[in-house]
């Protein structure tokens, strides 16, 4: 009886500890709702409709799971997470949000102040032009006519207070929210590769907000993110735009360096960023990569296996050139190949896409490539000095999702689960062992006392 009471008390203590370790939501970045400025469509931008020609071949099982994922995501979201989602979606223009969140709270206020005081004029002018109105994107949305989840399943997916559902279009594939967020996030990640994983994770966090709000589904986000990579590759291969990107990169890094050295007393930008990200959205590079990569697969299982080569790695390698000036173009392509996702996820379907220019954009993992520490062997081949968390391992890790028994964990849980729960598990094991030992010793003493009497 006493042993049962001890174990009951232990269970209560564990529940209490678990409640104190519940994940917290990163503080919001305030943003006022505003209409996006009109953007001109580049006359030579390629038709992107071929990227999505495999979508009709997706099975009904995958499509059903895609919608079920949204239902689970919203059901699991706390009140605080829903409030954060509403804040994230208050404006469709991400502006400096990915940089501010990725840099951490210590730098956030200084960055906002620098922007408001006109110290980032080149960057502020450039960002809106990076997301042009491309006719073929609208044609794809109209062709597939995929409505937003909240309108498809209104009985299961409710509208979140604070989200202006009338301000967004009715069609979602590919996600316009993910497209804008990831174009901006990857741009800043290329400017400040030291915190590329954290910046990309910010984009993934907002994409998840759109899912929680019922505006997007995982397939919508995956398609929007892949399109963002292709749009950036187009910009970085354009001489005029690349010159503007280079100037904006210099401007951003100059402002960050001034903040770090003059306001925060750090001796270098790199040391400042290492210290500052601890107060940001993610604590470590690998955690940031898990979050960023989650928005690329959402744990949908890989259906087929293709060759490890990555089509269009050459075009996308231009995005890495400023971050890795010592690498040759073939080595940059190799870096993208080494960090790319496995082929065969439901959206990827590389074998079903007929045109080479439309393949593999969903596999290119810019966050992992920019965060990598590549080494060049004497014969010129590239190796990665660091091994980041792979996508294959994620389905068996702390998250869950479409490919793991339907258990949804949001990004805030990803960030807090490994260390906190591992510590709790170790404590639990030792405590149980202690209780068992004490109980056995007491029984032994009682038995010996009876024999003595």
DRENNUKE-390326 format. One line per field, with one value per residue (C-alpha): x, y, z; residue number from 1; residue in one letter. Coordinates in nm, 4 decimals, padded with zeros to 6 digits. Layout:
<recs>
east	X; ...
north	Y; ...
up	Z; ...
k	NUM; ...
r	A; ...
</recs>
This chain:
<recs>
east	00.0000; 00.2747; 00.4633; 00.1508; 00.1228; 00.4854; 00.4340; 00.1151; 00.3075; 00.5797; 00.3264; 00.1859; 00.5377; 00.6185; 00.2995; 00.3847; 00.7366; 00.5976; 00.3683; 00.6605; 00.8494; 00.5674; 00.6954; 00.6804; 00.6021; 00.8605; 00.7571; 00.5778; 00.7199; 00.4605; 00.3434; 00.0653; -00.1531; -00.0566; -00.1169; 00.1789; 00.3088; 00.2494; 00.5291; 00.6234; 00.6586; 01.0050; 00.9618; 01.2094; 01.0922; 01.0270; 00.6872; 00.6746; 00.3625; 00.5710; 00.6890; 00.3414; 00.2331; 00.2693; 00.0164; -00.2875; -00.1112; -00.1046; -00.3097; -00.6344; -00.4668; -00.1982; -00.4541; -00.6713; -00.3724; -00.2748; -00.6064; -00.6086; -00.2715; -00.4285; -00.7080; -00.4577; -00.2337; -00.5140; -00.6507; -00.3093; -00.2309; -00.2530; -00.4310; -00.0926; 00.0126; -00.3106; -00.2600; 00.0929; -00.0410; -00.2801; 00.0100; 00.2209; -00.0575; -00.1432; 00.0485; 00.1382; 00.4637; 00.7322; 00.9716; 01.2503; 01.0700; 01.2887; 01.6076; 01.4766; 01.3557; 01.6578; 01.9006; 01.7439; 01.5819; 01.9034; 01.9444; 01.5752; 01.5085; 01.8277; 01.7457; 01.3944; 01.5346; 01.7923; 01.5223; 01.2861; 01.5677; 01.6456; 01.9697; 01.8558; 01.7327; 01.8748; 01.7358; 01.3938; 01.3680; 01.4892; 01.2732; 00.9372; 01.0867; 01.2035; 00.8471; 00.7117; 00.3688; 00.4306; 00.1393; 00.2114; 00.1718; -00.1793; -00.2501; -00.1467; -00.3707; -00.6659; -00.6006; -00.5939; -00.8477; -00.7516; -00.9455; -00.7984; -00.8523; -01.0670; -01.3203; -01.3007; -01.3601; -01.5360; -01.6776; -01.3321; -01.1136; -01.2335; -01.1420; -00.8958; -00.9745; -00.7539; -00.6912; -00.8452; -00.9738; -01.1313; -00.7967; -00.6441; -00.7466; -00.9657; -00.7079; -00.3913; -00.1759; 00.1099; 00.0988; 00.1440; 00.2172; 00.4990; 00.6311; 00.6717; 00.8037; 01.0680; 01.1884; 01.2539; 01.3943; 01.6343; 01.7479; 01.8448; 01.9945; 02.2263; 02.3139; 02.3922; 02.4820; 02.6077; 02.2421; 02.0968; 01.9308; 01.7606; 01.6423; 01.5030; 01.3304; 01.1495; 01.0052; 00.8963; 00.7357; 00.5173; 00.4321; 00.3134; 00.1030; -00.0773; -00.1501; -00.2779; -00.5044; -00.6406; -00.5099; -00.2627; -00.1982; 00.1431; 00.1387; 00.0597; 00.3559; 00.5954; 00.5016; 00.5335; 00.8739; 01.0032; 00.8851; 01.0654; 01.3936; 01.3390; 01.2555; 01.5677; 01.7826; 01.6435; 01.7313; 02.0817; 02.1587; 02.0501; 02.3483; 02.1508; 01.9547; 02.2641; 02.4414; 02.1492; 02.1541; 02.5261; 02.4794; 02.1920; 02.3989; 02.6814; 02.4318; 02.2705; 02.6010; 02.7344; 02.4354; 02.4585; 02.8296; 02.7769; 02.5048; 02.7184; 03.0315; 02.8932; 02.5795; 02.6539; 03.0318; 03.1232; 03.4576; 03.3206; 02.9954; 03.0370; 03.0805; 02.7869; 02.5601; 02.6711; 02.5706; 02.2516; 02.0786; 02.0450; 01.7675; 01.6111; 01.3719; 01.6256; 01.9094; 02.1306; 02.1982; 02.0702; 01.7445; 01.6965; 01.7580; 01.5013; 01.2402; 01.3359; 01.3394; 01.0055; 00.8442; 00.9972; 00.8424; 00.6014; 00.7028; 00.5218; 00.6947; 00.9143; 00.7381; 01.0212; 01.3982; 01.5776; 01.9377; 02.1122; 02.1916; 01.9917; 01.8623; 01.9007; 02.1674; 02.3770; 02.1175; 02.0568; 02.4294; 02.4427; 02.2551; 02.5534; 02.8313; 02.8661; 02.8595; 03.1278; 03.3580; 03.6381; 03.4288; 03.4151; 03.0803; 03.1126; 03.1849; 02.8810; 02.6680; 02.8172; 02.7323; 02.3678; 02.3676; 02.5196; 02.2601; 01.9580; 01.6582; 01.6019; 01.3808; 01.0346; 00.8289; 00.4670; 00.5279; 00.8666; 00.7666; 01.0757; 01.0154; 00.6792; 00.8049; 00.8915; 01.1086; 01.4532; 01.4167; 01.1135; 01.2703; 01.4039; 01.3358; 01.1573; 01.4675; 01.7108; 01.7756; 01.9184; 01.9180; 02.1386; 02.3684; 02.4195; 02.4711; 02.7223; 03.0975; 03.2371; 03.5953; 03.7785; 04.0029; 04.3387; 04.1815; 03.9098; 03.6179; 03.3867; 03.3093; 03.1025; 03.2903; 02.9644; 02.6802; 02.3416; 02.0247; 01.8944; 01.5353; 01.5213; 01.5850; 01.3216; 01.0222; 01.1560; 01.2494; 01.0532; 00.8086; 00.5633; 00.3402; 00.1927; 00.4436; 00.4434; 00.1117; -00.0667; 00.0773; 00.1339; 00.3951; 00.4289; 00.7635; 00.7775; 00.7643; 01.0458; 01.2701; 01.2059; 01.1527; 01.4977; 01.6809; 01.3888; 01.2209; 01.5474; 01.6376; 01.2932; 01.3265; 01.6667; 01.5279; 01.2288; 01.4477; 01.6763; 01.3829; 01.2051; 01.5279; 01.5725; 01.2149; 01.2556; 01.5856; 01.4440; 01.1359; 01.3448; 01.5766; 01.2792; 01.1286; 01.4620; 01.4938; 01.1341; 01.1957; 01.5159; 01.3389; 01.0625; 01.3232; 01.4981; 01.1728
north	00.0000; 00.2444; 00.1578; 00.2396; 00.5743; 00.6496; 00.5790; 00.7889; 01.0782; 01.0221; 01.0409; 01.3677; 01.5120; 01.4102; 01.5743; 01.8919; 01.8930; 01.8360; 02.1378; 02.3608; 02.2376; 02.3203; 02.4961; 02.8709; 03.0855; 03.3337; 03.6974; 03.8411; 04.0988; 04.3725; 04.4485; 04.6637; 04.5301; 04.6906; 04.6311; 04.5124; 04.7470; 04.6519; 04.4487; 04.4278; 04.0848; 04.0217; 03.9679; 03.6797; 03.4867; 03.1250; 02.9605; 02.7736; 02.5660; 02.2583; 02.2449; 02.1362; 01.9105; 01.6045; 01.7323; 01.5613; 01.2244; 01.2504; 00.9759; 01.0420; 00.9053; 01.1752; 01.4478; 01.3287; 01.3215; 01.6677; 01.8098; 01.5993; 01.7482; 02.0961; 01.9743; 01.8246; 02.1310; 02.3643; 02.1289; 02.1004; 02.4725; 02.6474; 02.9775; 03.1517; 02.9821; 03.0840; 03.4409; 03.4310; 03.2956; 03.5907; 03.8294; 03.6553; 03.6889; 04.0510; 04.1459; 03.9412; 04.1348; 03.9740; 04.2718; 04.2415; 03.9817; 03.6784; 03.8717; 04.0159; 03.6818; 03.4906; 03.7407; 03.7109; 03.9433; 04.1192; 04.2502; 04.2779; 04.6240; 04.7679; 04.6290; 04.7740; 05.1081; 05.1050; 05.0350; 05.3031; 05.5595; 05.4957; 05.3019; 05.0181; 05.2068; 04.9678; 04.6620; 04.8162; 04.9147; 04.5776; 04.3360; 04.4140; 04.3703; 04.0161; 03.8804; 03.9841; 03.9104; 03.6119; 03.5296; 03.1570; 03.1389; 03.2812; 03.0416; 02.7450; 02.8613; 02.9029; 02.5704; 02.3620; 02.5841; 02.4495; 02.6347; 02.7214; 02.4468; 02.6675; 02.6964; 02.3260; 02.1895; 02.4684; 02.2172; 02.0894; 02.3949; 02.7147; 03.0746; 03.2191; 03.5544; 03.8301; 03.6756; 03.8679; 03.5826; 03.8212; 03.9865; 03.6708; 03.5110; 03.2041; 02.9840; 02.8619; 02.6313; 02.7192; 02.9106; 03.2837; 03.3242; 03.0666; 03.2087; 03.5604; 03.4436; 03.2100; 03.4459; 03.7033; 03.4533; 03.2915; 03.6337; 03.7353; 03.3899; 03.4500; 03.7929; 03.6560; 03.2869; 03.2718; 03.2518; 03.1066; 02.8182; 03.0493; 03.2896; 03.0061; 02.8648; 03.1964; 03.1496; 02.7981; 02.9268; 03.1733; 02.9041; 02.6907; 02.9855; 02.9802; 02.6095; 02.6611; 02.9394; 02.7100; 02.9262; 02.6704; 02.2978; 02.1262; 02.0659; 02.4342; 02.5374; 02.2890; 02.4174; 02.7824; 02.7208; 02.5389; 02.8257; 03.0704; 02.8883; 02.9065; 03.2770; 03.3533; 03.1489; 03.3603; 03.6835; 03.5758; 03.4832; 03.8257; 04.0651; 04.3772; 04.2185; 04.0415; 04.3789; 04.5123; 04.2024; 04.2414; 04.6071; 04.5191; 04.2401; 04.4832; 04.7281; 04.4702; 04.3324; 04.6844; 04.7783; 04.4544; 04.5006; 04.8573; 04.7420; 04.4564; 04.6609; 05.0015; 04.9059; 04.5600; 04.5764; 04.2663; 04.2435; 04.0963; 04.0294; 03.6513; 03.6483; 03.8808; 03.6568; 03.3470; 03.5163; 03.6734; 03.3739; 03.2179; 03.4702; 03.4154; 03.1602; 02.8757; 02.7904; 02.5895; 02.5478; 02.1905; 02.2895; 02.5645; 02.3170; 02.0731; 02.3480; 02.4748; 02.1254; 02.0391; 02.2907; 02.1001; 01.7582; 01.7796; 01.4172; 01.2864; 00.9558; 00.9198; 00.7091; 00.6362; 00.6631; 00.8567; 00.9343; 01.1609; 01.4241; 01.7460; 01.9153; 02.2949; 02.2884; 02.4929; 02.7696; 02.7729; 02.7719; 03.1436; 03.2046; 03.0626; 03.2428; 03.5425; 03.3225; 03.0857; 03.3026; 03.0441; 02.7694; 02.7196; 02.6872; 02.3060; 02.2950; 02.5127; 02.2720; 01.9843; 02.1612; 02.1876; 01.8215; 01.7102; 01.9033; 01.8310; 01.6314; 01.2756; 01.2519; 01.1010; 01.3048; 01.3512; 01.6974; 01.6188; 01.3356; 01.4117; 01.1169; 01.2596; 01.6072; 01.6095; 01.9214; 01.9364; 02.3071; 02.2254; 01.9439; 01.9224; 02.2776; 02.1259; 01.9224; 02.2159; 02.2891; 02.6418; 02.6598; 02.3510; 02.4615; 02.8120; 02.6787; 02.4138; 02.4234; 02.2702; 02.1513; 02.1036; 01.7988; 01.8238; 01.6723; 01.9408; 01.7384; 01.8856; 01.7333; 01.8633; 01.9144; 01.9206; 01.6734; 01.8317; 01.6471; 01.4607; 01.4595; 01.0795; 01.0931; 01.3555; 01.1274; 00.9137; 01.2056; 01.4346; 01.5762; 01.3448; 01.4550; 01.3055; 01.0232; 00.9353; 00.8023; 01.1309; 01.3014; 01.6697; 01.8743; 02.2418; 02.4148; 02.5470; 02.1851; 02.0860; 02.3444; 02.2440; 01.8681; 01.7094; 01.8569; 01.9138; 01.5767; 01.3855; 01.5464; 01.4600; 01.0998; 01.0593; 01.2095; 00.9747; 00.6653; 00.7556; 00.8454; 00.5161; 00.3249; 00.5135; 00.4363; 00.0666; 00.0401; 00.2144; -00.0050; -00.3249; -00.2134; -00.1356; -00.4786; -00.6399; -00.4448; -00.5340; -00.9028; -00.9037; -00.7228; -00.9844; -01.2629; -01.0833; -01.0554
up	00.0000; 00.0936; -00.2267; -00.4291; -00.2496; -00.3261; -00.6953; -00.6997; -00.5495; -00.8071; -01.0929; -00.9578; -00.9309; -01.2892; -01.4200; -01.2320; -01.3778; -01.7257; -01.6958; -01.6050; -01.9097; -02.1505; -02.4653; -02.4815; -02.7825; -02.9002; -02.8460; -03.1450; -03.3780; -03.4077; -03.7616; -03.8947; -04.1725; -04.4999; -04.8691; -05.0670; -05.3356; -05.6959; -05.8513; -06.2145; -06.3667; -06.5115; -06.8830; -06.8936; -06.5885; -06.6918; -06.6877; -06.3563; -06.4205; -06.4991; -06.1362; -06.0309; -06.3169; -06.0927; -05.8374; -06.0003; -05.9604; -05.5806; -05.4199; -05.2383; -04.9255; -04.9413; -05.0042; -04.7164; -04.4829; -04.6048; -04.4852; -04.1685; -04.0782; -04.0723; -03.8458; -03.6023; -03.6139; -03.5165; -03.2508; -03.0861; -03.0983; -02.7624; -02.7142; -02.7110; -03.0347; -03.2070; -03.0908; -03.2306; -03.5590; -03.5842; -03.5254; -03.7867; -04.0425; -03.9634; -04.2778; -04.5849; -04.6211; -04.4009; -04.4361; -04.1748; -03.9623; -04.0530; -03.9778; -03.6511; -03.5196; -03.6361; -03.4816; -03.1364; -02.8845; -02.7908; -03.1454; -03.2411; -03.0992; -03.2466; -03.5934; -03.5821; -03.4696; -03.7507; -04.0084; -03.8744; -03.8724; -04.2397; -04.1991; -04.4293; -04.7381; -04.9994; -04.8226; -04.7654; -05.1309; -05.2596; -05.0605; -05.2274; -05.5749; -05.5012; -05.5080; -05.8484; -05.9833; -06.2115; -06.4453; -06.4517; -06.0719; -06.0962; -06.3818; -06.1647; -05.8797; -06.1131; -06.2870; -05.9685; -05.7862; -05.4425; -05.1735; -04.8357; -04.5747; -04.3509; -04.6349; -04.7287; -04.3762; -04.1824; -03.9355; -03.8353; -03.9014; -03.7380; -03.8089; -03.5576; -03.4020; -03.5347; -03.8774; -04.1656; -04.3808; -04.6293; -04.7052; -04.8566; -05.1817; -05.1845; -05.3612; -05.1949; -05.4107; -05.4184; -05.0894; -05.1402; -04.7677; -04.7724; -05.0989; -04.9588; -04.6240; -04.7643; -05.0368; -04.7645; -04.5126; -04.7600; -04.8805; -04.5278; -04.4666; -04.7624; -04.6176; -04.2705; -04.3143; -03.9550; -03.8468; -04.1678; -03.9853; -03.7357; -04.0061; -04.2192; -03.9106; -03.8716; -04.2196; -04.1281; -03.8086; -04.0031; -04.2585; -03.9686; -03.8485; -04.1840; -04.1360; -03.7812; -03.9090; -04.1805; -04.4632; -04.5983; -04.5926; -04.5853; -04.9620; -05.0198; -04.8039; -04.9648; -05.3095; -05.2058; -05.0487; -05.3577; -05.5755; -05.3443; -05.4077; -05.7827; -05.7741; -05.5706; -05.8085; -06.0926; -05.9093; -05.8082; -06.1700; -06.2961; -06.3084; -06.2178; -05.9323; -05.8027; -05.7769; -05.5708; -05.3511; -05.2930; -05.1929; -04.9574; -04.8033; -04.7319; -04.5833; -04.3515; -04.2299; -04.1748; -03.9602; -03.7611; -03.7056; -03.5830; -03.3411; -03.2102; -03.1548; -03.0570; -02.8651; -02.7322; -02.6914; -02.8926; -03.0660; -03.3888; -03.5709; -03.5554; -03.1766; -03.1377; -03.3455; -03.1557; -02.8300; -02.9591; -03.1177; -02.7744; -02.7099; -03.0516; -03.1963; -03.1842; -02.9530; -03.1859; -03.5567; -03.5630; -03.3931; -03.6491; -03.9312; -03.7922; -03.7896; -04.1360; -04.2868; -04.1290; -04.3655; -04.6585; -04.5889; -04.2919; -04.2340; -04.5388; -04.6174; -04.9229; -05.1832; -05.4257; -05.4557; -05.7266; -05.8101; -05.5605; -05.8218; -05.7909; -06.1012; -06.1033; -05.8330; -06.0743; -06.0962; -05.7207; -05.6413; -05.7233; -05.3962; -05.2046; -05.3904; -05.1560; -04.8469; -04.9809; -05.1953; -05.1868; -05.3455; -05.7216; -05.9045; -05.9232; -05.5495; -05.4752; -05.6769; -05.4808; -05.1542; -05.2578; -05.3569; -05.0261; -04.8248; -05.0470; -04.9288; -05.0489; -05.3544; -05.3576; -05.1112; -05.2251; -05.3645; -05.5181; -05.7532; -05.9603; -06.1879; -06.2945; -06.3856; -06.7528; -06.7888; -06.6295; -06.5451; -06.3276; -06.1226; -05.7686; -05.6457; -05.3468; -05.2575; -05.2394; -04.8720; -04.8636; -04.4839; -04.4499; -04.7328; -04.5931; -04.2393; -04.3486; -04.2895; -04.6090; -04.6481; -04.9759; -05.0083; -05.1898; -05.5022; -05.5031; -05.3715; -05.1095; -04.7719; -04.4839; -04.1604; -03.9666; -03.9901; -03.9411; -03.8468; -04.1509; -04.2692; -04.2545; -03.8788; -03.8121; -03.8540; -03.5713; -03.3474; -03.1226; -03.3708; -03.5284; -03.8101; -04.1223; -04.1264; -03.7586; -03.6369; -03.6872; -03.3782; -03.4441; -03.2591; -03.3396; -03.3808; -03.0257; -02.9068; -03.1383; -02.9776; -02.6176; -02.6369; -02.6646; -02.3653; -02.1287; -02.1700; -02.1738; -01.8426; -01.7047; -01.8241; -01.6570; -01.3360; -01.3490; -01.3962; -01.1063; -00.8811; -00.9489; -00.8848; -00.5570; -00.4433; -00.5272; -00.3406; -00.0307; -00.0371; -00.0618; 00.2178; 00.4387; 00.3732; 00.4559; 00.7819; 00.8802; 00.8063; 01.0127; 01.2985; 01.3038; 01.3179; 01.6052; 01.8010
k	1; 2; 3; 4; 5; 6; 7; 8; 9; 10; 11; 12; 13; 14; 15; 16; 17; 18; 19; 20; 21; 22; 23; 24; 25; 26; 27; 28; 29; 30; 31; 32; 33; 34; 35; 36; 37; 38; 39; 40; 41; 42; 43; 44; 45; 46; 47; 48; 49; 50; 51; 52; 53; 54; 55; 56; 57; 58; 59; 60; 61; 62; 63; 64; 65; 66; 67; 68; 69; 70; 71; 72; 73; 74; 75; 76; 77; 78; 79; 80; 81; 82; 83; 84; 85; 86; 87; 88; 89; 90; 91; 92; 93; 94; 95; 96; 97; 98; 99; 100; 101; 102; 103; 104; 105; 106; 107; 108; 109; 110; 111; 112; 113; 114; 115; 116; 117; 118; 119; 120; 121; 122; 123; 124; 125; 126; 127; 128; 129; 130; 131; 132; 133; 134; 135; 136; 137; 138; 139; 140; 141; 142; 143; 144; 145; 146; 147; 148; 149; 150; 151; 152; 153; 154; 155; 156; 157; 158; 159; 160; 161; 162; 163; 164; 165; 166; 167; 168; 169; 170; 171; 172; 173; 174; 175; 176; 177; 178; 179; 180; 181; 182; 183; 184; 185; 186; 187; 188; 189; 190; 191; 192; 193; 194; 195; 196; 197; 198; 199; 200; 201; 202; 203; 204; 205; 206; 207; 208; 209; 210; 211; 212; 213; 214; 215; 216; 217; 218; 219; 220; 221; 222; 223; 224; 225; 226; 227; 228; 229; 230; 231; 232; 233; 234; 235; 236; 237; 238; 239; 240; 241; 242; 243; 244; 245; 246; 247; 248; 249; 250; 251; 252; 253; 254; 255; 256; 257; 258; 259; 260; 261; 262; 263; 264; 265; 266; 267; 268; 269; 270; 271; 272; 273; 274; 275; 276; 277; 278; 279; 280; 281; 282; 283; 284; 285; 286; 287; 288; 289; 290; 291; 292; 293; 294; 295; 296; 297; 298; 299; 300; 301; 302; 303; 304; 305; 306; 307; 308; 309; 310; 311; 312; 313; 314; 315; 316; 317; 318; 319; 320; 321; 322; 323; 324; 325; 326; 327; 328; 329; 330; 331; 332; 333; 334; 335; 336; 337; 338; 339; 340; 341; 342; 343; 344; 345; 346; 347; 348; 349; 350; 351; 352; 353; 354; 355; 356; 357; 358; 359; 360; 361; 362; 363; 364; 365; 366; 367; 368; 369; 370; 371; 372; 373; 374; 375; 376; 377; 378; 379; 380; 381; 382; 383; 384; 385; 386; 387; 388; 389; 390; 391; 392; 393; 394; 395; 396; 397; 398; 399; 400; 401; 402; 403; 404; 405; 406; 407; 408; 409; 410; 411; 412; 413; 414; 415; 416; 417; 418; 419; 420; 421; 422; 423; 424; 425; 426; 427; 428; 429; 430; 431; 432; 433; 434; 435; 436; 437; 438; 439; 440; 441; 442; 443; 444; 445; 446; 447; 448; 449; 450; 451; 452; 453
r	X; X; X; X; X; X; X; X; X; X; X; X; X; X; X; X; X; X; X; X; X; X; X; X; X; X; X; X; X; X; X; X; X; X; X; X; X; X; X; X; X; X; X; X; X; X; X; X; X; X; X; X; X; X; X; X; X; X; X; X; X; X; X; X; X; X; X; X; X; X; X; X; X; X; X; X; X; X; X; X; X; X; X; X; X; X; X; X; X; X; X; X; X; X; X; X; X; X; X; X; X; X; X; X; X; X; X; X; X; X; X; X; X; X; X; X; X; X; X; X; X; X; X; X; X; X; X; X; X; X; X; X; X; X; X; X; X; X; X; X; X; X; X; X; X; X; X; X; X; X; X; X; X; X; X; X; X; X; X; X; X; X; X; X; X; X; X; X; X; X; X; X; X; X; X; X; X; X; X; X; X; X; X; X; X; X; X; X; X; X; X; X; X; X; X; X; X; X; X; X; X; X; X; X; X; X; X; X; X; X; X; X; X; X; X; X; X; X; X; X; X; X; X; X; X; X; X; X; X; X; X; X; X; X; X; X; X; X; X; X; X; X; X; X; X; X; X; X; X; X; X; X; X; X; X; X; X; X; X; X; X; X; X; X; X; X; X; X; X; X; X; X; X; X; X; X; X; X; X; X; X; X; X; X; X; X; X; X; X; X; X; X; X; X; X; X; X; X; X; X; X; X; X; X; X; X; X; X; X; X; X; X; X; X; X; X; X; X; X; X; X; X; X; X; X; X; X; X; X; X; X; X; X; X; X; X; X; X; X; X; X; X; X; X; X; X; X; X; X; X; X; X; X; X; X; X; X; X; X; X; X; X; X; X; X; X; X; X; X; X; X; X; X; X; X; X; X; X; X; X; X; X; X; X; X; X; X; X; X; X; X; X; X; X; X; X; X; X; X; X; X; X; X; X; X; X; X; X; X; X; X; X; X; X; X; X; X; X; X; X; X; X; X; X; X; X; X; X; X; X; X; X; X; X; X; X; X; X; X; X; X; X; X; X; X; X; X; X; X; X; X; X; X
</recs>
